[in-house]
Amino acid sequence: MLSNRVLLLVTTAVAPALWGTTYLTTTLYLPEDRPLLAATLRALPAGALLLLLCRRLPRGEWWWKSWVLGVLNIGAFFALLFIAAYRLPGGVAAVVGGLQPLVVAVLATRVLNEKLTWRVAAAGMTGVFGVSLIVLQAQARLDTIGVLAAVAGTLSMASGIVLSKKWGQPAPPLTTTAWQLLTGGLTLLVILLVIEGLPTAPLTAQNIMGYGYLSGVGTAFAYVLWFRGVARLPASTPAFLGLLSPVVALLLGWMIGGEDLAPLQTAGIFIVLVSIAVALPKATKPRRLGGRTREGTRRCDMSL
């Protein structure tokens, strides 16, 4: 039977693994050159669905905090993510996120007073090296706007992770996820109307299936798991788990999208997985307190 800690790590890792399918889904099922439409239809329906389930609105300062987090984690991140996805091959677009663990670790030292250990720093640099092998071997063009969008998206989400840790969660993860998806989705809707406008051609059944998958599975379900992990794990841990996204994207691009997978890219995948394993928090041996272990006193906090 999996321990609570391992189960938390595994369920949190499911989220970036699902996000790794975004790039292939965008390429195969969504209409071309509509990144803001894709971002809006991914976030807004997911937020509405979760709000219907939790039926709870923010209170007090959490109106503006939810908006800030919604923009960083959802609004800006989704828009930049889809711009990168449309302008770059899936593997290249995803692996830029390999910088995120180092960015989060540095921000956490400033904002959360978390210690940047040599183990985390070394794992972060190893992860960057691993994704660099994948990027350098990608046999496709590197569009400047796409690369800049991917980097900006990484910085946006890294800031959102750190602020989420700093501000905590005033409600269960499903509820706070609904708030962020709605505020981020509404922000995206305004940008969509100003820049892209509504689609003039009707969406095909294939388009609707793609948007439905991204909104329901890749967003509503994945983000509830993600923010639960962000709330209960050290800030750098979810960031390292996020490296699973480029690995999944690259493997899907190879298996389904027909992209080439060079030997050095395979080595890069292995190095990325090693860096994640090294960066994961080590389990401490529980000490007994009056017949119970210290781990046992925290069981409710770690439960899913």
Backbone bond lengths (Angstrom), bond angles and torsions (degrees), N, CA, C in turn:
res aa  C-N    CA-C-N  psi(-1)  N-CA   C-N-CA  omega(-1)  CA-C   N-CA-C  phi
1 M - - - 1.470 - - 1.528 109.82 -
2 L 1.345 117.39 132.54 1.444 121.37 -178.77 1.522 111.03 -69.05
3 S 1.346 116.32 139.59 1.450 120.08 174.72 1.523 109.05 -70.39
4 N 1.337 115.99 164.05 1.459 120.23 179.45 1.527 111.18 -60.18
5 R 1.340 115.93 -39.13 1.465 120.07 -178.82 1.519 110.97 -64.52
6 V 1.329 117.11 -47.36 1.459 120.58 -179.68 1.524 110.47 -64.24
7 L 1.323 116.65 -40.98 1.461 120.47 179.49 1.527 110.82 -62.65
8 L 1.338 116.88 -39.42 1.458 120.72 178.04 1.522 110.83 -63.94
9 L 1.334 116.79 -42.46 1.458 120.73 178.81 1.535 111.00 -63.99
10 V 1.333 115.86 -43.43 1.464 120.09 -177.97 1.529 110.96 -65.34
11 T 1.325 117.16 -46.15 1.470 119.69 -178.62 1.528 111.17 -67.13
12 T 1.330 117.30 -34.98 1.462 119.37 176.03 1.518 110.65 -66.63
13 A 1.337 116.74 -37.66 1.469 121.11 -179.93 1.522 112.25 -67.04
14 V 1.334 117.56 -23.22 1.467 120.39 178.91 1.529 110.45 -60.77
15 A 1.336 116.69 -36.11 1.462 120.32 -176.25 1.536 112.24 -60.95
16 P 1.357 119.53 -57.18 1.469 117.64 179.08 1.522 113.62 -64.21
17 A 1.333 117.43 -27.82 1.465 119.03 175.59 1.526 110.12 -63.70
18 L 1.328 117.16 -40.97 1.460 120.71 176.70 1.523 111.33 -67.96
19 W 1.331 116.93 -37.59 1.466 119.24 178.12 1.521 111.36 -63.57
20 G 1.324 116.94 -27.14 1.452 119.83 178.15 1.517 113.19 -64.42
21 T 1.338 116.61 -17.05 1.469 119.92 177.44 1.528 112.65 -84.71
22 T 1.337 117.31 -7.48 1.458 121.21 -176.46 1.519 111.63 -61.24
23 Y 1.328 116.07 -42.29 1.454 119.93 -173.50 1.526 111.84 -66.41
24 L 1.319 116.81 -43.02 1.459 119.94 178.80 1.525 110.74 -69.47
25 T 1.329 117.09 -39.79 1.467 120.91 178.07 1.522 110.63 -61.28
26 T 1.339 116.03 -42.21 1.461 120.28 178.61 1.518 111.13 -61.27
27 T 1.319 116.12 -43.23 1.461 121.19 -177.21 1.527 111.97 -68.35
28 L 1.326 116.94 -40.06 1.460 120.46 -171.66 1.530 114.28 -90.30
29 Y 1.338 117.21 -31.28 1.461 118.66 -167.59 1.524 115.59 -119.79
30 L 1.319 118.85 -18.97 1.462 119.43 -174.14 1.521 111.51 -97.97
31 P 1.342 117.37 153.02 1.472 120.04 177.83 1.516 111.24 -64.40
32 E 1.320 116.18 151.94 1.451 121.21 -175.47 1.527 111.55 -74.99
33 D 1.344 114.54 149.22 1.464 122.89 171.55 1.527 113.53 57.47
34 R 1.323 117.87 37.72 1.465 120.94 175.09 1.530 109.67 -132.35
35 P 1.358 117.71 61.27 1.471 119.71 -176.99 1.524 113.73 -64.85
36 L 1.341 117.43 -37.99 1.467 119.42 -178.38 1.523 111.41 -72.30
37 L 1.329 116.97 -34.53 1.462 119.56 174.63 1.523 110.42 -63.46
38 A 1.338 116.27 -43.26 1.458 120.44 178.76 1.521 111.37 -62.56
39 A 1.327 116.79 -43.02 1.458 120.36 -179.47 1.530 111.10 -65.04
40 T 1.339 117.01 -42.21 1.465 120.92 -178.48 1.522 111.44 -66.96
41 L 1.332 116.58 -45.75 1.465 119.76 -178.49 1.532 111.95 -73.01
42 R 1.290 117.26 -13.74 1.462 119.48 173.02 1.523 111.16 -81.57
43 A 1.325 117.87 -41.07 1.460 121.43 -172.68 1.525 113.85 -87.23
44 L 1.328 116.76 -49.38 1.469 119.93 -169.76 1.528 113.14 -64.56
45 P 1.332 120.36 -49.08 1.479 118.75 177.96 1.527 112.52 -62.42
46 A 1.345 117.06 -35.93 1.464 119.96 178.91 1.520 110.84 -64.26
47 G 1.334 116.70 -42.87 1.461 120.23 178.50 1.516 111.96 -64.51
48 A 1.344 117.25 -41.47 1.462 120.76 178.84 1.525 110.92 -63.41
49 L 1.334 116.40 -41.02 1.464 120.33 179.04 1.526 111.52 -62.25
50 L 1.325 116.95 -46.24 1.462 120.14 -178.88 1.526 111.47 -67.78
51 L 1.339 116.93 -34.88 1.464 119.10 178.77 1.524 110.65 -67.28
52 L 1.321 117.42 -36.05 1.458 120.20 175.53 1.527 111.11 -62.65
53 L 1.319 116.85 -32.48 1.454 120.56 -179.55 1.527 111.92 -76.67
54 C 1.342 117.12 -41.28 1.473 119.15 -175.44 1.527 112.85 -90.92
55 R 1.349 117.37 -29.71 1.469 123.28 176.97 1.535 112.21 51.65
56 R 1.313 114.82 51.90 1.465 119.92 179.87 1.521 109.37 -147.90
57 L 1.343 116.40 130.57 1.452 121.99 -179.83 1.532 110.29 -101.81
58 P 1.332 117.04 159.79 1.475 119.31 176.96 1.523 111.50 -64.36
59 R 1.331 114.51 161.38 1.465 120.20 176.88 1.514 109.53 -131.53
60 G 1.347 116.11 146.23 1.456 121.10 174.14 1.518 113.19 58.63
61 E 1.330 115.52 -131.00 1.460 121.19 -176.03 1.527 113.25 -66.64
62 W 1.332 116.63 -13.84 1.457 118.70 -178.66 1.516 112.97 -75.08
63 W 1.338 118.37 -7.58 1.458 119.51 170.85 1.529 109.57 -66.59
64 W 1.357 117.15 -50.56 1.467 118.33 -178.36 1.523 112.01 -79.11
65 K 1.339 117.57 -30.42 1.461 118.91 177.18 1.528 110.81 -66.42
66 S 1.323 116.37 -40.25 1.461 119.88 177.78 1.526 110.93 -63.24
67 W 1.337 115.99 -35.82 1.462 118.81 178.91 1.530 110.66 -67.91
68 V 1.330 116.49 -44.95 1.471 119.71 179.40 1.524 110.54 -60.23
69 L 1.335 116.58 -48.89 1.463 120.37 179.49 1.527 111.01 -65.28
70 G 1.339 116.45 -37.06 1.453 120.05 179.11 1.521 111.87 -63.98
71 V 1.332 117.08 -37.77 1.458 120.35 178.04 1.525 110.62 -69.38
72 L 1.337 117.11 -46.70 1.468 120.57 -176.84 1.525 112.07 -68.19
73 N 1.332 116.27 -48.74 1.468 120.64 -175.17 1.521 113.56 -82.26
74 I 1.332 116.89 -26.78 1.461 119.78 -172.83 1.526 111.90 -121.89
75 G 1.324 117.68 -64.50 1.457 121.54 -171.42 1.519 113.91 -57.79
76 A 1.318 116.20 -65.04 1.470 120.30 -179.46 1.520 110.85 -65.59
77 F 1.328 116.09 -41.77 1.467 119.49 -176.65 1.526 111.34 -63.39
78 F 1.332 117.71 -46.96 1.462 120.57 -179.24 1.530 111.52 -62.34
79 A 1.347 116.39 -44.84 1.461 119.85 -178.98 1.524 110.78 -60.20
80 L 1.328 116.23 -47.17 1.458 120.54 -179.89 1.521 111.32 -67.40
81 L 1.338 115.69 -36.74 1.464 120.45 179.12 1.525 111.27 -60.84
82 F 1.332 116.91 -45.65 1.453 119.63 -177.27 1.531 111.77 -74.30
83 I 1.329 117.34 -32.17 1.465 118.86 173.54 1.525 109.72 -60.79
84 A 1.349 116.22 -44.78 1.461 120.50 177.99 1.523 111.01 -64.49
85 A 1.339 116.55 -40.36 1.463 120.29 -177.90 1.527 111.87 -65.10
86 Y 1.340 116.18 -34.99 1.458 119.26 -179.95 1.534 112.35 -77.33
87 R 1.326 117.28 -26.65 1.460 120.13 -172.36 1.530 113.18 -103.95
88 L 1.338 117.31 -8.75 1.460 120.71 -178.28 1.517 109.95 -130.50
89 P 1.338 118.17 155.10 1.463 120.47 169.94 1.524 109.94 -60.71
90 G 1.342 116.65 152.07 1.458 120.38 -174.32 1.506 113.79 -54.25
91 G 1.344 117.73 -47.52 1.453 120.28 -178.17 1.507 112.45 -62.15
92 V 1.345 117.25 -44.58 1.461 121.12 -178.45 1.522 110.62 -64.89
93 A 1.343 117.18 -44.84 1.458 120.68 -179.42 1.525 111.19 -60.54
94 A 1.318 117.05 -39.52 1.455 120.28 -174.55 1.522 112.85 -76.37
95 V 1.322 117.41 -38.40 1.456 118.93 -171.82 1.510 113.39 -72.16
96 V 1.323 119.06 -15.47 1.462 120.24 174.13 1.520 110.18 -59.19
97 G 1.334 115.76 -27.34 1.466 120.34 176.23 1.511 113.39 -64.33
98 G 1.324 117.40 -8.15 1.454 120.12 176.64 1.515 113.37 -62.60
99 L 1.321 117.35 -18.91 1.463 120.72 176.36 1.527 112.24 -76.32
100 Q 1.319 117.36 -16.75 1.460 120.79 -172.46 1.531 114.41 -59.02
101 P 1.343 120.44 -43.76 1.467 118.62 -179.66 1.526 113.74 -57.22
102 L 1.329 117.11 -41.19 1.463 119.51 179.11 1.527 110.90 -67.90
103 V 1.325 116.69 -40.33 1.463 119.81 178.91 1.523 110.45 -63.16
104 V 1.329 116.92 -45.24 1.468 121.02 178.82 1.524 110.67 -63.13
105 A 1.330 117.11 -43.42 1.461 120.46 -178.66 1.526 111.24 -61.56
106 V 1.334 116.91 -41.51 1.463 120.56 179.14 1.525 110.61 -67.73
107 L 1.348 117.01 -46.16 1.467 119.62 178.98 1.527 111.72 -62.36
108 A 1.335 116.68 -36.77 1.467 120.26 -179.05 1.522 111.85 -65.35
109 T 1.327 117.38 -31.17 1.474 118.93 177.42 1.516 110.79 -67.48
110 R 1.322 117.07 -31.37 1.463 121.04 -177.96 1.524 112.46 -85.51
111 V 1.336 115.89 -42.69 1.464 120.56 -171.80 1.527 112.38 -93.11
112 L 1.336 117.38 -38.89 1.464 121.72 -173.78 1.520 113.29 -106.86
113 N 1.327 116.76 -3.77 1.463 122.01 -176.86 1.526 112.74 59.16
114 E 1.344 116.08 27.85 1.456 119.48 173.97 1.526 109.43 -78.47
115 K 1.310 116.11 140.60 1.454 120.51 -177.71 1.521 110.54 -78.33
116 L 1.335 115.33 131.62 1.458 120.54 175.80 1.525 108.32 -88.68
117 T 1.323 116.27 100.40 1.468 120.92 -177.14 1.523 110.35 -81.66
118 W 1.335 114.53 161.20 1.460 119.84 177.03 1.522 110.91 -63.55
119 R 1.325 116.16 -33.35 1.463 119.89 -179.96 1.525 110.78 -63.62
120 V 1.342 116.63 -45.48 1.458 120.47 179.68 1.525 110.72 -67.72
121 A 1.346 116.72 -42.43 1.462 119.88 179.91 1.525 111.21 -63.02
122 A 1.334 116.02 -43.75 1.464 119.74 179.49 1.522 110.93 -65.09
123 A 1.340 116.25 -41.26 1.462 119.75 178.56 1.524 110.39 -64.02
124 G 1.337 116.98 -38.86 1.454 120.51 178.91 1.519 112.06 -63.68
125 M 1.335 116.71 -45.19 1.465 119.97 178.71 1.525 111.17 -66.67
126 T 1.337 116.11 -34.88 1.460 119.43 176.43 1.522 110.92 -65.19
127 G 1.338 115.71 -40.80 1.458 119.51 177.77 1.517 111.97 -62.66
128 V 1.345 116.72 -41.38 1.461 120.67 177.52 1.529 110.26 -62.05
129 F 1.347 116.52 -42.17 1.462 120.37 177.68 1.524 110.87 -61.69
130 G 1.331 115.86 -42.28 1.463 119.46 179.89 1.517 112.18 -62.03
131 V 1.338 116.48 -46.80 1.466 118.39 -179.61 1.523 111.08 -70.78
132 S 1.333 117.23 -26.73 1.462 119.64 176.02 1.526 110.74 -63.90
133 L 1.323 116.67 -38.95 1.462 119.40 176.34 1.522 111.06 -60.08
134 I 1.324 115.51 -38.89 1.460 119.39 -179.88 1.527 110.46 -68.52
135 V 1.341 116.68 -43.43 1.459 120.66 -178.47 1.520 110.70 -65.32
136 L 1.321 116.92 -45.83 1.464 120.26 -176.15 1.511 112.36 -65.21
137 Q 1.342 116.47 -24.97 1.456 119.53 -178.98 1.519 112.77 -93.52
138 A 1.319 116.98 -5.65 1.471 119.38 -179.13 1.523 109.70 -66.71
139 Q 1.296 116.99 123.69 1.459 121.62 -176.98 1.520 109.11 -92.37
140 A 1.325 115.64 71.15 1.457 120.24 179.96 1.519 108.19 -161.89
141 R 1.331 116.71 168.87 1.450 121.17 -177.45 1.525 110.66 -72.56
142 L 1.332 116.10 151.90 1.457 121.26 174.96 1.523 107.57 -109.62
143 D 1.313 117.04 94.00 1.454 122.96 -179.07 1.525 109.91 -70.28
144 T 1.332 117.76 130.21 1.469 121.77 -174.41 1.522 111.94 -62.24
145 I 1.330 116.73 -47.49 1.465 120.15 -179.96 1.521 110.32 -62.71
146 G 1.327 117.10 -40.07 1.458 120.42 178.33 1.519 112.49 -62.19
147 V 1.327 116.73 -43.52 1.469 120.92 179.03 1.519 110.78 -64.39
148 L 1.352 116.80 -45.13 1.465 120.20 179.21 1.528 111.08 -62.37
149 A 1.329 117.37 -39.27 1.465 120.58 178.04 1.519 110.93 -64.56
150 A 1.339 117.38 -40.34 1.458 120.60 179.20 1.526 111.24 -64.99
151 V 1.322 116.97 -41.60 1.468 120.86 179.09 1.526 110.46 -65.93
152 A 1.335 116.80 -45.47 1.465 120.13 179.46 1.522 111.39 -62.81
153 G 1.328 116.95 -37.67 1.460 120.11 176.81 1.516 112.03 -63.57
154 T 1.325 116.35 -39.14 1.466 120.75 177.03 1.521 111.09 -62.33
155 L 1.325 117.41 -44.64 1.465 121.56 178.99 1.526 111.28 -64.20
156 S 1.334 116.30 -38.35 1.463 120.69 -179.73 1.519 111.06 -63.63
157 M 1.321 116.89 -48.84 1.461 119.56 -177.40 1.525 111.42 -70.26
158 A 1.326 117.37 -35.39 1.468 120.07 176.90 1.522 110.36 -59.91
159 S 1.326 116.75 -43.07 1.471 120.54 177.70 1.522 110.70 -64.58
160 G 1.334 116.42 -38.61 1.463 120.14 178.82 1.511 112.45 -64.91
161 I 1.339 117.58 -38.70 1.467 121.06 178.22 1.517 110.50 -61.84
162 V 1.327 116.45 -47.09 1.469 120.74 -176.66 1.528 110.91 -66.37
163 L 1.331 117.43 -43.06 1.465 119.64 178.79 1.527 111.33 -67.11
164 S 1.325 117.46 -35.12 1.468 120.36 176.62 1.520 110.37 -60.97
165 K 1.333 116.47 -39.89 1.464 120.19 177.31 1.527 110.96 -68.18
166 K 1.314 117.04 -41.12 1.465 120.84 -176.60 1.525 111.61 -66.85
167 W 1.336 116.64 -41.76 1.460 120.38 -175.80 1.521 113.10 -86.58
168 G 1.327 118.05 -17.54 1.455 120.26 -179.67 1.520 112.05 73.78
169 Q 1.322 115.86 -169.65 1.463 121.70 -179.87 1.524 109.50 -128.49
170 P 1.351 117.83 116.63 1.461 120.96 -179.00 1.522 113.29 -80.55
171 A 1.316 117.08 -1.57 1.466 122.14 -176.81 1.529 107.93 -150.49
172 P 1.339 117.78 170.61 1.466 119.96 177.97 1.528 111.77 -58.40
173 P 1.355 117.08 155.68 1.469 120.53 -177.60 1.517 114.36 -53.95
174 L 1.335 118.33 -37.34 1.459 119.69 -179.89 1.527 110.88 -60.91
175 T 1.335 115.96 -39.33 1.462 120.57 -178.10 1.522 111.48 -70.91
176 T 1.337 117.77 -49.42 1.467 120.31 -179.01 1.524 111.11 -66.43
177 T 1.326 117.22 -30.82 1.460 120.05 175.51 1.524 110.32 -66.02
178 A 1.330 116.90 -40.68 1.470 120.70 177.48 1.523 110.86 -59.77
179 W 1.336 117.03 -43.71 1.465 120.62 179.60 1.523 111.44 -60.60
180 Q 1.309 116.47 -45.40 1.462 119.82 -177.55 1.521 111.89 -68.75
181 L 1.311 116.90 -40.43 1.459 119.78 179.27 1.532 111.33 -65.79
182 L 1.330 116.74 -38.20 1.461 119.75 179.21 1.527 111.82 -69.22
183 T 1.336 117.62 -48.25 1.473 120.09 -179.79 1.523 110.66 -64.84
184 G 1.336 116.16 -42.12 1.455 118.88 177.17 1.515 111.84 -66.11
185 G 1.343 117.07 -39.78 1.448 121.09 -179.85 1.520 112.58 -67.23
186 L 1.328 117.25 -40.03 1.467 120.46 177.89 1.521 110.89 -66.43
187 T 1.326 116.56 -38.46 1.466 120.14 175.47 1.520 110.58 -61.48
188 L 1.317 116.20 -42.40 1.458 120.64 178.36 1.530 111.57 -64.99
189 L 1.324 116.50 -36.33 1.466 120.13 179.98 1.523 110.96 -62.08
190 V 1.327 116.74 -42.63 1.470 120.54 178.00 1.532 110.13 -62.14
191 I 1.329 116.44 -46.29 1.472 120.13 179.75 1.523 110.57 -63.13
192 L 1.336 116.35 -39.54 1.463 120.82 178.78 1.520 111.03 -59.72
193 L 1.343 116.95 -47.52 1.455 120.87 -177.96 1.527 112.12 -64.62
194 V 1.330 116.69 -34.30 1.463 120.63 -178.08 1.525 111.80 -77.76
195 I 1.330 117.03 -41.63 1.467 120.44 -171.50 1.526 113.07 -97.76
196 E 1.310 117.90 -54.52 1.466 120.89 -175.06 1.522 113.27 -92.92
197 G 1.322 115.66 -38.71 1.453 119.64 -173.91 1.518 111.24 81.56
198 L 1.316 116.28 166.94 1.455 121.05 179.16 1.531 110.49 -72.25
199 P 1.323 117.49 152.14 1.470 119.43 -179.35 1.524 111.08 -65.03
200 T 1.326 115.20 139.83 1.458 120.05 178.25 1.522 111.88 -89.51
201 A 1.328 116.09 -29.25 1.466 120.49 178.10 1.524 109.16 -95.36
202 P 1.322 118.36 142.60 1.462 120.55 179.18 1.528 111.22 -65.28
203 L 1.318 115.24 148.19 1.454 120.06 178.27 1.520 109.66 -73.95
204 T 1.313 116.11 142.36 1.461 120.83 177.30 1.526 110.03 -82.63
205 A 1.326 115.62 166.38 1.461 119.95 176.46 1.529 110.60 -59.26
206 Q 1.325 116.72 -35.00 1.459 121.10 178.14 1.517 111.16 -66.12
207 N 1.343 116.84 -41.78 1.463 120.62 176.53 1.520 111.30 -60.94
208 I 1.326 116.75 -45.20 1.463 121.62 -178.12 1.529 110.69 -63.22
209 M 1.331 116.48 -40.45 1.463 119.86 176.69 1.526 110.94 -61.84
210 G 1.322 116.77 -42.66 1.462 120.45 179.70 1.513 112.24 -63.85
211 Y 1.336 116.61 -46.69 1.456 120.04 178.19 1.533 111.25 -64.69
212 G 1.320 116.68 -38.66 1.463 120.35 179.78 1.513 111.48 -63.00
213 Y 1.321 116.93 -42.01 1.470 120.32 178.39 1.525 110.99 -65.11
214 L 1.326 116.88 -46.82 1.464 119.91 -177.85 1.525 111.56 -64.15
215 S 1.335 116.99 -38.50 1.461 120.32 -177.76 1.524 112.15 -75.17
216 G 1.344 116.56 -46.36 1.464 119.56 -175.54 1.510 113.88 -78.14
217 V 1.337 116.33 -52.54 1.465 120.71 -175.43 1.526 111.85 -88.40
218 G 1.340 115.89 -51.20 1.457 119.79 -174.76 1.512 114.56 -75.89
219 T 1.333 117.76 -9.60 1.470 119.54 -178.47 1.529 111.97 -125.39
220 A 1.332 118.22 -66.99 1.468 120.36 -176.57 1.529 111.25 -56.99
221 F 1.323 116.61 -54.16 1.465 121.10 -179.25 1.524 111.55 -67.89
222 A 1.321 116.82 -47.76 1.463 120.44 -174.69 1.524 111.99 -65.48
223 Y 1.333 117.56 -40.09 1.462 118.96 -175.41 1.523 113.07 -74.84
224 V 1.305 118.06 -28.89 1.468 119.10 173.16 1.524 109.76 -61.54
225 L 1.326 117.32 -45.45 1.462 121.22 176.77 1.523 111.08 -63.39
226 W 1.321 116.44 -40.53 1.463 121.34 -176.66 1.523 111.88 -65.09
227 F 1.329 117.55 -50.54 1.466 119.89 -176.91 1.529 111.67 -69.92
228 R 1.326 117.60 -26.38 1.462 120.20 172.38 1.528 109.85 -63.50
229 G 1.325 116.21 -43.40 1.450 120.10 177.78 1.517 112.58 -67.28
230 V 1.328 116.79 -40.46 1.465 120.85 178.81 1.526 110.77 -59.84
231 A 1.331 116.92 -39.15 1.457 121.22 -178.34 1.523 112.65 -69.65
232 R 1.340 118.41 -29.09 1.462 121.00 -169.57 1.525 114.66 -112.26
233 L 1.312 117.60 -7.09 1.460 121.14 -179.25 1.523 109.88 -114.47
234 P 1.353 118.53 158.91 1.461 119.99 171.73 1.516 110.59 -55.71
235 A 1.329 117.25 149.49 1.466 120.87 -171.97 1.517 112.81 -56.55
236 S 1.329 117.43 -37.55 1.460 119.80 -175.53 1.530 112.94 -73.89
237 T 1.338 117.53 -22.24 1.466 119.59 -175.60 1.524 112.63 -65.62
238 P 1.347 120.60 -51.14 1.465 118.70 176.07 1.522 112.17 -59.98
239 A 1.341 116.79 -33.99 1.463 119.60 179.65 1.524 110.88 -62.52
240 F 1.327 117.15 -41.50 1.462 120.00 177.40 1.522 111.04 -68.38
241 L 1.326 116.96 -39.25 1.462 119.18 176.31 1.525 111.01 -61.41
242 G 1.331 116.15 -27.76 1.456 120.27 177.29 1.518 113.69 -61.01
243 L 1.337 117.30 -19.22 1.467 120.69 177.71 1.524 112.11 -67.07
244 L 1.328 116.88 -14.25 1.460 119.14 175.59 1.527 111.72 -66.43
245 S 1.325 116.27 -24.67 1.467 119.84 -178.75 1.529 112.29 -61.63
246 P 1.343 119.39 -50.77 1.466 117.75 178.07 1.521 113.42 -65.00
247 V 1.324 117.13 -32.29 1.464 119.83 178.10 1.525 109.70 -63.39
248 V 1.329 116.44 -47.83 1.468 120.27 179.35 1.521 110.45 -64.07
249 A 1.350 116.77 -42.64 1.467 119.99 -179.32 1.520 111.17 -61.12
250 L 1.321 116.38 -42.98 1.457 119.59 -179.17 1.517 112.02 -66.97
251 L 1.335 116.36 -42.72 1.462 119.80 179.81 1.523 111.66 -65.57
252 L 1.326 116.77 -39.05 1.461 119.45 177.11 1.529 111.29 -67.36
253 G 1.344 115.59 -38.52 1.451 118.73 176.76 1.512 112.22 -61.89
254 W 1.328 116.15 -33.72 1.465 121.45 178.86 1.535 111.33 -76.23
255 M 1.342 116.39 -46.37 1.455 120.16 -174.41 1.528 113.22 -76.26
256 I 1.342 116.73 -36.63 1.466 120.26 -173.86 1.527 112.23 -112.78
257 G 1.338 115.93 -40.04 1.458 119.61 -175.36 1.511 114.89 -82.65
258 G 1.331 118.13 -6.44 1.457 120.63 178.06 1.511 114.78 77.01
259 E 1.355 118.48 14.99 1.456 121.62 178.15 1.532 109.95 -76.80
260 D 1.330 115.17 149.10 1.461 120.06 178.97 1.520 110.60 -73.79
261 L 1.332 116.71 147.29 1.456 122.72 176.82 1.529 107.70 -125.28
262 A 1.320 116.07 101.94 1.456 121.24 -176.62 1.530 110.38 -79.71
263 P 1.339 117.76 160.17 1.475 120.70 179.31 1.529 113.34 -56.33
264 L 1.342 116.83 -39.90 1.460 118.43 -179.83 1.527 111.61 -67.99
265 Q 1.319 116.95 -29.63 1.462 119.12 174.97 1.523 110.80 -67.29
266 T 1.316 116.61 -38.24 1.465 120.22 175.74 1.522 110.30 -62.19
267 A 1.341 116.13 -41.67 1.465 120.14 176.24 1.524 110.62 -62.92
268 G 1.337 116.26 -37.89 1.461 119.76 178.37 1.513 112.43 -63.02
269 I 1.335 116.75 -39.94 1.461 120.74 176.87 1.521 110.40 -60.69
270 F 1.334 115.98 -45.75 1.470 120.30 179.70 1.525 110.81 -61.17
271 I 1.332 116.93 -42.82 1.469 120.51 -179.37 1.527 110.88 -64.68
272 V 1.324 117.15 -40.08 1.461 120.66 177.87 1.525 110.94 -61.49
273 L 1.325 116.61 -44.40 1.467 120.08 179.72 1.524 111.12 -63.86
274 V 1.331 117.28 -37.27 1.468 120.77 176.97 1.521 110.16 -64.85
275 S 1.326 117.15 -42.44 1.467 119.89 -179.57 1.525 111.20 -62.99
276 I 1.335 117.56 -36.81 1.465 120.57 176.77 1.519 110.33 -64.47
277 A 1.330 116.90 -45.19 1.463 121.24 -179.03 1.521 111.30 -61.80
278 V 1.329 116.73 -40.06 1.471 120.64 -179.46 1.527 111.03 -68.71
279 A 1.321 117.00 -36.30 1.464 120.75 -175.02 1.519 114.06 -79.08
280 L 1.332 118.08 -17.72 1.461 119.58 -177.91 1.525 110.51 -62.61
281 P 1.335 117.20 141.52 1.462 119.59 -179.60 1.513 111.55 -61.62
282 K 1.326 115.44 136.49 1.454 119.99 -179.94 1.524 110.36 -77.46
283 A 1.313 116.18 140.53 1.465 120.89 177.45 1.516 108.97 -73.65
284 T 1.313 116.23 134.82 1.462 120.78 177.61 1.515 109.73 -97.13
285 K 1.302 115.77 145.42 1.451 120.43 180.00 1.525 110.25 -69.44
286 P 1.316 119.89 123.06 1.464 121.68 -176.48 1.519 111.84 -67.39
287 R 1.324 115.46 141.51 1.453 121.14 176.66 1.518 109.96 -104.76
288 R 1.308 116.40 145.12 1.455 120.83 -175.65 1.525 110.89 -78.61
289 L 1.323 114.57 138.61 1.461 121.47 176.85 1.519 108.10 -131.33
290 G 1.331 116.07 98.61 1.460 119.71 177.10 1.503 112.77 60.96
291 G 1.351 117.38 42.22 1.458 120.75 177.85 1.516 113.78 89.81
292 R 1.367 116.90 -9.50 1.455 119.88 177.02 1.515 108.69 -118.41
293 T 1.302 117.14 154.19 1.450 120.11 177.34 1.511 109.22 -84.03
294 R 1.362 114.60 156.69 1.442 119.05 176.65 1.527 110.89 -63.90
295 E 1.332 115.45 -31.24 1.458 119.91 177.17 1.520 110.54 -63.63
296 G 1.337 116.08 -36.97 1.446 119.98 -178.44 1.513 112.81 -66.31
297 T 1.363 117.13 -30.51 1.451 119.54 -179.59 1.513 111.92 -71.52
298 R 1.359 116.95 -16.69 1.438 119.88 -179.14 1.521 111.94 -104.33
299 R 1.321 117.80 9.63 1.453 120.22 -172.38 1.527 112.20 -58.71
300 C 1.312 117.58 -39.43 1.455 120.19 -179.00 1.527 111.54 -66.07
301 D 1.355 117.03 -35.92 1.448 120.55 -178.24 1.516 111.50 -68.64
302 M 1.335 117.46 -30.44 1.455 119.74 -175.79 1.519 112.78 -95.67
303 S 1.316 116.34 -6.26 1.462 118.31 -176.34 1.512 110.61 -70.86
304 L 1.333 115.80 154.09 1.445 120.46 179.20 1.530 111.03 -95.10
